[in-house]
Amino acid sequence: MAENADLFPHDGSLERLPAAERDRKMSVKLQRLVSYAYNKAPGFKQRLDGAGIKPDDIKGLSDLQRIPVLRKDDLIRLQKEMPPFGGYLAVPLSEIDHIYQSPGPIYDPQRRLRAGAFPADIGKGQVAINTWSYHITPAGLLIDRMLNGMGFTVFPAGTGNTELQVQVMRDLKVSFFVGTPSFLAAIIKKAEEMGYDFKKDFNLKFAQVAGEMGGEPLRKMFTEKYGIICMGGDNYLTADIGPIAGSCEANAGMHVNTDVIVEIVDPTTGNTLPPGEVGEIVVTPFDQVYPLIRFGTGDLSTLVTETCACGRTTPRLPKIMGRSGDAVRVRAMFVHPRQTDEVISKFAEIGCYQITVTRPADRDEMLLQVEFATEPVDRGSWEESLRKEFQNACKVRFDSLEVLAAGSIPPDGKRIIDKRVY
Ligand SMILES: [Zn+2]
């Protein structure tokens, strides 16, 4: 890749442009990407030809949805038919630095070497410690390169060996930690056991901690007790695409990186959905090595398009809401068990619950059944706030609520049951 000109150079200024202006620039870049991929990647040519589309038909972002979504299953099949990269590698193998394997199996050539979603240049002259694994899966090396892009000098620590990590962090005056929250907690504990005062004797100012459920209390503790600023910790990257979105210093969702186009689509039709609606994340990376145009991630989210408190105008993914296969579509909105779990967890009175979707006339109806762990004090206002929370999280109302006797709902059963017949 070194000798090749960068056909789709990173342009940091796109992050703060008015949306219409950015879309115009991205449209021009997209036209170039489509014709480049058509000429260089036989797998992509096959897909366009199969759909009866010519590269010239794609004139801008709004035409993108005409290209069929490339599913992970398609990629597994294509890689078997045209090994090893399914006809999507657009450069000779000699220009690939690394190959990774992800479940499927799918082989992923390593290509993009950029900072990606992170704010650039916050790390000049500082040392970061990266405790993600550097083997087999791409996390360690991808984050390493992103840290370089942010200006950091990286100590590639990898996992384990807590005592050594403590020593390195002290000796090199590490100011940025990347890894899981529990590993950072273990390092701090070890440092204290070794007789250090972590806040005084160490230089750790930032941490980017992710990869575990329930890391929130630890993040709070790092900030309150040790003065470490936790950068959201939310990054969205996949083995196939690389970095897609990441949180900023305002911690208000993950900004979509300007080296990719993210669409939220209806998983059945592949059509783009408007901002605010939940659908599948489909990504088009500006990638001259491995142009997986319209790659369906199978993950569900929604796009927030308002300008962020940090000043960036790029759209944000508030969070990943689960896998599209587990979601049920009710009155045009996707409802995922992870969303409903979150709503229900706010109501301690509910022991367990189940949602049943039916279609008695030509309208989807959603029945919420609950078992009480404890009876709510004021049933009326309790139900009202449950309805409100549900509507906020799922963007769709349930039609009726039933309280069942304890033991009626199978404790490990499915939480959303779709009984519709078409
Ligand atoms: Zn922001």
Residues whose N, C-alpha, C, O or C-beta is under 5 A from the ligand:
A	BS01	ZN	C248 A250 C308 A309 C310 R312
